[in-house]
């Protein structure tokens, strides 16, 4: 029997959220609305919105009863238990078994490796994990008549911008790194499948740069090893875990020479997924939406914002550009507002405040609670 939750976007449904991945994507199951963990973000809003992103086996820090510490904290926030399933999406028989055991109405697919620089260094690993896992998922969904999908894509599919801000009509496929290529290929797989199978509906969400943390300070991004993303690195410098920040390139054609990106709070990103699930109910076919704020901030602007949130100076050094990076990338999010009724609400100051609350309450991430 399925328990109805007040924030569910469906009536009498079960939605599977799949997240990932290095080297193994993971599945979680909870009553009525399935949830998934994240190595880089863990986000639940216990009222209206839920979203979290990826889990990696290497950083799924275990808490009481061998339950990942992030899941234990989510259970605390929601005051309910979560049945957690750990599964490699490359394990096709295991995925089949899960779909035979449970009936799902929709799937939210977050699973995948996602570091731009790492993808340049290890392209075959990215193609194998991201593409094969997604193919397995689509085929198993088709076999079990689950025809509704929300896919976590990326603004990297646009490649070097031909114009800014980026709207959904901007050419795609000229990706500057293998990570972006995998997102582009998966988008094409889903689009082609929806074209061939008229009963399928899919919403492809092109993320810009999610940052921040849950306002409680209990759930946040806890990368293991050296962070691949800017904000976790900045936060670790601020807390004293790292000596200084490497700023990769100060000779871009931007106001201060450092790369410009569109940063979005994970809570706003969460709301975008709920809006996407609602869109599926309209038998929408295949739709694509940008999820961003429409504002670009440079690396040095981010450093200043985090210095304000943390109340301390954040040392940095200029380093060479990273392969695969672009100078500027920010969204035109108007289509999502028009068709999904979604708009980012939280500003950069709030993003940095919430991130610093998480980092200062958990200076060593989840590991200190285990």
C-alpha positions in Angstrom: 0.0 0.0 0.0 1.3 3.4 -0.9 1.3 6.3 1.6 0.3 9.7 0.1 2.7 12.5 0.9 1.7 16.2 0.9 4.4 17.3 -1.5 3.9 14.5 -4.1 3.3 15.8 -7.6 1.2 12.8 -8.5 -2.1 11.3 -7.3 -1.7 7.7 -6.4 1.7 7.3 -8.0 5.2 6.0 -7.4 8.2 8.0 -8.7 11.7 6.5 -8.8 14.6 8.8 -8.4 17.9 7.4 -9.6 21.2 8.9 -8.7 24.8 7.9 -9.2 27.6 6.8 -9.7 31.4 6.6 -9.5 31.7 3.8 -10.2 28.2 2.7 -9.3 24.8 4.5 -9.6 22.5 4.0 -6.5 18.8 3.6 -6.1 16.8 4.4 -3.1 13.1 3.6 -2.5 10.7 5.3 -0.1 6.9 5.1 0.2 5.0 6.8 -2.5 7.8 9.1 -3.7 11.2 7.5 -4.3 14.3 9.5 -3.2 17.9 9.3 -4.2 21.1 10.4 -2.6 24.0 12.6 -3.9 27.7 12.7 -3.5 27.7 16.3 -4.3 24.3 17.4 -3.0 21.7 16.0 -0.7 18.6 18.0 -0.8 15.1 17.4 0.6 12.5 19.9 1.3 10.2 18.2 3.8 7.2 20.3 2.8 6.7 21.0 -0.9 9.8 20.0 -2.8 12.2 17.1 -2.9 15.3 16.7 -4.9 18.7 15.3 -4.3 21.4 14.4 -6.7 24.2 11.9 -6.8 25.7 9.2 -4.6 29.0 7.6 -5.1 29.9 4.4 -3.3 33.2 6.0 -2.2 31.5 8.8 -0.3 28.2 7.2 0.9 29.3 7.7 4.5 27.6 5.2 6.7 25.6 6.1 9.8 23.7 4.0 12.3 22.8 0.5 11.1 24.9 0.9 8.0 22.5 3.4 6.6 24.2 6.3 4.7 24.4 9.2 7.0 22.7 11.5 4.5 19.7 9.2 4.4 19.6 9.0 8.2 19.5 12.8 8.3 16.8 13.0 5.6 14.7 10.6 7.7 15.2 12.9 10.6 14.0 15.9 8.6 11.0 14.1 7.2 10.2 12.1 10.4 9.8 9.0 8.3 11.8 6.0 7.3 13.4 5.5 3.9 14.0 2.0 2.4 17.4 2.4 0.7 18.5 0.2 -2.2 22.0 0.2 -3.5 22.3 -0.9 -7.2 24.6 -0.4 -10.1 22.7 0.7 -13.2 25.3 -1.2 -15.2 23.8 -4.3 -13.5 21.0 -4.9 -15.9 19.6 -8.0 -14.1 19.6 -6.1 -10.8 17.7 -3.3 -12.4 15.1 -5.7 -13.9 14.6 -7.2 -10.5 13.9 -3.8 -8.9 11.3 -3.0 -11.6 9.7 -6.4 -11.2 9.4 -5.9 -7.4 7.9 -2.3 -7.5 5.5 -0.5 -9.7 6.6 3.0 -10.8 4.7 5.8 -12.5 7.7 7.9 -13.4 11.5 8.0 -13.1 13.8 10.9 -12.3 17.3 10.0 -13.6 20.2 11.8 -12.0 22.7 9.0 -12.4 26.1 9.8 -13.9 29.7 10.9 -13.5 29.8 14.7 -13.8 33.3 16.3 -13.5 34.3 18.2 -16.6 38.1 18.0 -16.1 37.9 14.3 -15.1 35.9 13.5 -18.2 38.7 15.0 -20.3 41.3 12.8 -18.5 39.1 9.6 -18.5 36.7 9.8 -21.5 36.0 6.1 -21.9 35.0 5.8 -18.3 32.4 8.6 -18.8 31.0 7.1 -22.0 30.7 3.7 -20.4 29.1 4.7 -17.1 26.8 7.5 -18.4 25.7 6.1 -21.7 25.4 2.4 -20.9 23.6 3.0 -17.6 21.1 5.3 -19.3 20.5 2.8 -22.1 19.9 0.1 -19.5 17.4 2.3 -17.7 15.5 3.3 -20.8 15.2 -0.3 -21.9 14.1 -1.6 -18.5 11.5 1.2 -18.2 10.2 0.3 -21.7 10.0 -3.4 -20.8 8.0 -2.6 -17.6 5.7 0.0 -19.2 7.1 3.0 -17.3 6.8 5.8 -19.8 7.4 9.0 -17.8 10.9 10.3 -17.3 12.7 13.4 -16.0 16.3 13.6 -17.0 19.1 15.6 -15.3 20.9 17.1 -18.2 23.4 20.0 -18.2 24.1 23.4 -19.8 27.3 21.8 -21.1 25.3 20.4 -24.1 25.4 24.0 -25.5 29.2 24.0 -25.8 30.9 27.4 -26.3 28.0 29.9 -26.4 27.2 31.5 -29.7 25.1 34.0 -27.8 24.1 34.8 -24.3 21.9 34.2 -22.4 21.5 30.6 -23.5 17.9 29.7 -24.4 16.7 26.2 -25.4 16.9 27.1 -29.1 20.7 27.5 -28.9 22.5 24.9 -31.0 23.6 21.9 -29.0 26.2 19.2 -29.6 29.3 21.3 -29.9 30.4 20.1 -26.5 33.8 21.0 -25.2 34.3 17.9 -23.0 33.3 14.3 -22.8 30.9 14.9 -19.9 28.9 17.3 -22.0 29.0 14.9 -24.9 27.4 12.2 -22.7 24.6 14.5 -21.6 24.0 15.4 -25.3 24.0 11.8 -26.4 21.5 10.8 -23.6 19.3 13.7 -24.5 19.3 12.4 -28.1 18.5 8.9 -27.0 15.5 10.1 -25.0 14.3 12.4 -27.8 14.5 9.7 -30.4 12.8 7.1 -28.1 9.9 9.6 -27.4 9.6 10.1 -31.1 9.3 6.4 -31.8 7.1 5.6 -28.7 4.2 8.0 -28.7 3.1 7.0 -25.2 6.4 8.3 -23.7 6.8 11.6 -21.9 10.1 13.1 -20.9 11.3 16.4 -19.5 15.0 17.2 -20.0 16.3 19.7 -17.4 19.4 21.5 -18.4 21.1 22.4 -15.1 23.4 25.3 -14.9 25.4 25.3 -11.6 23.6 24.1 -8.5 25.0 25.2 -5.2 23.9 25.8 -1.6 22.5 23.4 1.0 19.4 22.6 3.0 18.6 25.5 5.3 18.8 23.2 8.4 22.5 22.7 7.8 22.0 18.9 8.0 22.1 18.1 4.3 24.8 19.4 2.0 27.5 18.6 -0.5 30.2 16.3 0.8 32.7 15.4 -1.9 35.4 12.9 -1.0 39.0 13.8 -1.9 39.6 17.0 -3.8 36.3 18.7 -4.8 35.7 19.0 -8.5 33.2 21.9 -8.1 34.0 25.5 -7.2 31.8 26.1 -4.2 32.7 23.0 -2.1 36.3 23.8 -2.7 35.8 27.4 -1.6 33.9 26.3 1.5 36.6 23.8 2.5 39.2 26.6 2.2 37.0 28.8 4.4 36.7 26.1 7.1 40.4 25.4 7.0 40.5 22.0 5.3 42.5 23.4 2.4 45.1 26.2 2.2 43.9 28.1 -0.8 41.6 28.1 -3.8 43.0 27.5 -7.3 41.3 29.9 -9.7 41.6 28.3 -13.1 42.3 31.1 -15.6 42.1 34.9 -15.2 42.5 35.8 -18.9 38.9 35.0 -20.1 36.9 37.6 -22.0 34.9 38.5 -18.8 34.8 41.6 -16.6 37.5 40.3 -14.2 39.1 37.6 -16.4 37.7 34.7 -14.5 35.0 32.3 -15.7 31.3 33.3 -15.4 28.6 30.9 -14.5 24.9 30.8 -13.6 24.5 29.5 -10.0 21.2 28.2 -8.8 20.2 27.2 -5.3 19.5 23.4 -4.9 16.2 24.3 -3.3 15.1 26.1 -6.5 16.5 23.2 -8.5 14.3 20.9 -6.3 11.2 22.9 -7.2 12.1 22.6 -10.9 11.9 18.8 -10.6 8.5 18.9 -9.0 7.3 21.2 -11.7 8.7 18.8 -14.3 6.9 15.9 -12.8 3.6 17.8 -12.9 4.3 18.6 -16.6 4.5 14.8 -17.3 0.9 14.5 -16.2 -0.1 16.6 -19.3 1.2 13.9 -21.7 3.7 16.5 -22.9 5.8 14.4 -25.2 9.5 15.4 -24.9 10.3 18.8 -23.5 13.5 20.7 -22.7 14.0 23.4 -20.1 16.9 25.4 -18.7 17.1 25.6 -14.9 19.1 28.7 -14.0 18.7 32.2 -12.6 19.6 34.1 -15.7 22.4 35.8 -13.9 26.1 35.1 -14.3 28.8 35.5 -11.6 32.5 35.2 -12.0 34.8 33.0 -9.8 36.1 36.1 -8.0 32.5 37.3 -7.3 31.8 33.9 -5.8 34.9 34.2 -3.6 33.7 37.6 -2.4 30.2 36.3 -1.7 31.6 33.4 0.3 33.9 35.7 2.2 30.9 37.7 3.3 28.9 34.6 4.3 31.8 33.1 6.3 33.1 36.4 7.7 36.7 35.7 6.7 39.1 36.1 3.9 39.4 33.2 1.4 43.0 32.9 0.0 43.3 32.0 -3.7 46.0 31.6 -6.4 45.6 32.0 -10.1 46.2 28.7 -12.0 46.2 27.8 -15.8 42.8 27.3 -17.5 41.3 23.8 -17.2 40.7 21.8 -20.4 37.1 21.9 -21.5 36.0 25.1 -19.6 34.2 28.0 -21.3 34.5 31.7 -20.5 30.8 32.4 -19.8 27.6 30.4 -19.5 24.3 31.6 -18.1 20.7 30.8 -18.8 17.6 32.3 -20.3 15.1 30.6 -18.0 12.0 32.1 -19.4 10.6 29.0 -21.0 10.5 27.1 -17.7 8.7 30.0 -16.1 6.2 30.1 -19.0 5.5 26.4 -19.3 6.4 25.0 -15.9 5.4 27.9 -13.7 8.9 27.7 -12.2 11.3 30.5 -11.4 14.4 30.6 -9.3 13.7 32.6 -6.1 16.9 32.5 -4.0 19.8 34.8 -4.6 23.6 34.3 -4.4 23.8 35.7 -0.9 21.3 33.0 0.3 23.1 30.3 -1.6 26.4 31.1 0.1 24.8 31.5 3.5 23.2 28.1 3.3 26.4 26.5 2.0 28.4 28.1 4.8 25.9 26.9 7.5 26.3 23.3 6.2 30.1 23.5 6.1 30.5 25.2 9.5 28.1 22.7 11.2 29.8 19.8 9.4 33.5 20.8 8.9 34.4 17.2 7.9 31.1 16.5 6.1 29.1 13.4 7.0 32.2 11.4 8.1 32.4 12.8 11.6 28.9 11.5 12.4 29.7 7.9 11.5 
